[in-house]
Amino acid sequence: MQVRMRVNGTEYVHEVEPRLLLVYYLREVVGLTGTNVGCDTSSCGACTVLLDGESVKSCTMLALQADGAEITTIEGLASPDGTLHPVQEAFRQNHALQCGYCTPGMVMAAVSLIREHPDLDEATVREGLEGNLCRCTGYHNIVKAVLAAASAMSAGVPA
């Protein structure tokens, strides 16, 4: 079946198997490997991407379900000149990553969370990210980073 979607601003049209998951479409067909496959059951959140601005777990969504959508992956957040998105920069500044495996999914979920709740507090961040797991238990710095990014974005730092 044919699928058409815009990924990080570029239009893609491909013939795909009806059962192809979005995460594998992004990784194997489009070639964007920043979106990780962790559990294949939507439990860990490593595969989180933005679909029309909302965070989704791409390991349990078919590529066909994203037909016609705008997808943003971790590779699409930074500016073309390499300037990091405020959430990426906050993760860097606040040491919010250890092994880094969960980081793309955490960042994408955080971007969506900040858009949905511009006035975040620690409890809201922890609740909003509960579907994204960090095996290294770096949650304290992840929460600090999300709060810092929300503050920067509300102060007008371009996203």
Backbone hydrogen bonds, N-H to C=O, Kabsch-Sander energy under -0.5 kcal/mol:
donor,donor_aa,acceptor,acceptor_aa,energy
3,V,14,H,-2.9
5,M,12,Y,-2.3
6,R,69,A,-2.5
7,V,5,M,-0.6
7,V,10,T,-3.1
8,N,6,R,-0.5
8,N,71,I,-3.0
10,T,7,V,-2.0
12,Y,5,M,-3.1
14,H,3,V,-2.4
16,V,1,M,-3.5
16,V,14,H,-0.5
20,L,17,E,-2.0
22,L,61,M,-3.8
23,V,58,S,-2.2
25,Y,21,L,-2.1
26,L,22,L,-2.8
27,R,23,V,-2.3
28,E,24,Y,-2.8
29,V,24,Y,-0.9
29,V,25,Y,-1.3
30,V,25,Y,-2.6
31,G,26,L,-0.6
32,L,26,L,-2.8
33,T,31,G,-0.9
35,T,32,L,-0.6
36,N,34,G,-0.7
36,N,46,A,-1.3
38,G,36,N,-0.6
48,T,45,G,-1.8
49,V,56,V,-2.3
50,L,72,T,-2.6
51,L,49,V,-0.5
51,L,54,E,-3.2
52,D,50,L,-0.6
52,D,70,E,-3.6
54,E,51,L,-1.8
56,V,49,V,-2.7
58,S,47,C,-1.3
58,S,56,V,-0.8
60,T,57,K,-1.4
61,M,58,S,-0.5
63,A,20,L,-2.9
65,Q,62,L,-0.8
66,A,62,L,-0.6
66,A,63,A,-1.4
67,D,64,L,-1.3
68,G,4,R,-4.4
69,A,66,A,-2.5
71,I,6,R,-3.7
71,I,69,A,-0.6
72,T,50,L,-2.5
76,G,73,T,-1.7
77,L,74,I,-1.2
78,A,74,I,-0.6
79,S,83,T,-3.0
82,G,79,S,-2.5
89,E,85,H,-2.8
90,A,86,P,-2.2
91,F,87,V,-2.2
92,R,88,Q,-2.1
93,Q,89,E,-3.0
94,N,90,A,-2.2
95,H,92,R,-1.1
96,A,91,F,-2.6
106,M,102,C,-2.7
107,V,103,T,-3.1
108,M,104,P,-2.3
109,A,105,G,-2.5
110,A,106,M,-2.5
111,V,107,V,-2.4
112,S,108,M,-1.9
113,L,109,A,-2.6
114,I,110,A,-2.8
115,R,111,V,-1.9
116,E,112,S,-2.1
117,H,113,L,-2.4
120,L,118,P,-1.0
125,V,121,D,-2.2
126,R,122,E,-2.7
127,E,123,A,-2.4
128,G,124,T,-2.8
129,L,125,V,-1.9
130,E,127,E,-1.1
132,N,129,L,-2.4
133,L,44,C,-3.1
133,L,131,G,-0.5
135,R,133,L,-0.5
137,T,134,C,-1.1
142,I,138,G,-1.8
143,V,139,Y,-2.9
144,K,140,H,-2.1
145,A,141,N,-2.3
146,V,142,I,-2.4
147,L,143,V,-2.4
148,A,144,K,-2.3
149,A,145,A,-2.7
150,A,146,V,-2.6
151,S,147,L,-2.1
152,A,148,A,-2.5
153,M,149,A,-2.9
154,S,150,A,-2.1
155,A,151,S,-1.2
156,G,153,M,-1.1
157,V,152,A,-2.5
